Amino acid sequence: MIYEKQVNASIIALTKEGEYYLCDSQFNKIYSIPFQGLKHKFSKFYIGKRNNKWALLDCLGNMYSDFLYEEIVWFESDLFLCFNAKEWVIINSRNNNVIGETFKTLLSLKNGIATFQNQNEYVFVNGYAQIINRVKYTNTPPIVTGKHTYRDWETD
């Protein structure tokens, strides 16, 4: 095994022949099965890749999701935005869809707000997994150029 990265004083990520392992400070494997990829996301959270799909896990050996996702992005605290090749879902460390809704396209993630686009609407979600606004549009999405927006907007 080759030393790859020390994540903190007690967790070490190792790689051997293109496979990744998460180990404790005594080099004991936390997960016995290797990963194709391993990324530290936030605090104790990691994402591991197997069969070209990502899952959410932690440094204690807990799996928070199955290997279902094309992409996992940390959002806030223990909230993650997960894409499964068709839609985005917001999950927490209990693998719950915390909003109970899915989203077609993730447009932006900044200042603690995730902006999604579904059919004929934009949805804004804050870091507490609350939908804070929906902006509906008709026919085609509004065209934003600089400070000007073309098309009529309706808000709920």
CORTA-V785919 format. One record per helix or strand of 3 or more residues. SS is the DSSP state (2 for helix, 1 for strand). FROM is the first residue (numbers start at 1). LEN is the number of residues. If there is no record, write none. Layout:
# CORTA-V785919
SS&FROM&LEN + SS&FROM&LEN
This chain:
# CORTA-V785919
1&2&5 + 1&11&6 + 1&19&6 + 1&37&6 + 1&45&6 + 1&53&6 + 1&71&6 + 1&79&5 + 1&88&4 + 1&105&6 + 1&113&6 + 1&121&6 + 1&131&6 + 1&143&3 + 1&148&3
